[in-house]
Amino acid sequence: MLHAYVQQCDFLAVFDADFQPEPDFLMRTIPYLARNPQIALVQARWEFVNPNECLMTRIQKMTLDYHFKVEQEAGSSTFAFFGFNGTAGVWRISAIKEAGGWDDRTTVEDMDLAVRAGLKGWKFVYVGDVKVKSELPSNLKAYRRQQHRWTCGAANLFRKMGAEILLTKEVSLWWKLYLLYSFFLVRKVVAHVVPFVLYCVVIPFSVLIPEIKIPAWGVVYIPTAITVLYAVRNPSSIHFIPFWILFENVMSFHRTKATFIGLLELGSVNEWVVTEKLGSASNTKPVPQILERPRCRFWD
């Protein structure tokens, strides 16, 4: 953005290092920006080169498919707003400048920019039929750190921008309610804390203590409905649902911890560890290189 030639440009395409856009990517995204001066961002969908590498990558694909279909597409259709994914998108440079530019006050600078641009009245478009290949982290430690950064950063951004969203006069009250309640409170806080409290605290206690009674709708019906909504996007992976439930319960602990770190601005709130990717461009499994055995720590 600091190069002289940028002054002659109107749009900015953003890709992470592991993303592989098709040659016609700009031809399929720029027209949205060129034809509608109110649009600030065109977001493409992620596709994955290694979804079948291991069980963990299959589970990630299920979770991310739900994210794109429900959060991104629904937000685009109803309020013309969603959180920028930080990659596989094209921005209008004037919108970036009007929103105040990039800001590293949290670990989700992409979402931060999107929220500030949204408060200025800019609109976003999600284009699900434009897909960009990328790589899923296949290492548990890398995935855990990625989830910590995403979860902690979003909660911290909610803390920093909550009052600003409430007091702004440039958007409608209904839009503010959507942003504060649905986008931030429900998806970035409640969605992480409730599964942990229910599955990892309340239900185990109900097994150990007979006096604790949980209604069937809380243990069976609502969790089943949520699971089916996730699984319906991936019918070929329906047999992985039990593993997905167990894995997400474990991750709910890490996400809950990250949520409170972000809300309370505790020690590792701005911890930034780049997500480790193996760089495999195909579905072939790379040869593991074991340099030394890592020290086993109890809290890991």
Secondary structure as UniProt FT lines:
FT   HELIX           4..8
FT   STRAND          11..14
FT   TURN            17..18
FT   TURN            23..24
FT   HELIX           25..35
FT   TURN            37..38
FT   STRAND          39..48
FT   TURN            51..52
FT   HELIX           55..66
FT   HELIX           67..72
FT   HELIX           73..78
FT   STRAND          89..92
FT   HELIX           93..98
FT   TURN            99..100
FT   HELIX           109..119
FT   TURN            120..121
FT   STRAND          123..134
FT   HELIX           140..167
FT   HELIX           173..177
FT   HELIX           178..190
FT   HELIX           191..197
FT   HELIX           198..202
FT   HELIX           203..208
FT   TURN            210..211
FT   HELIX           217..221
FT   HELIX           222..231
FT   TURN            232..233
FT   HELIX           235..240
FT   HELIX           241..264
FT   TURN            267..270
FT   TURN            298..299
//
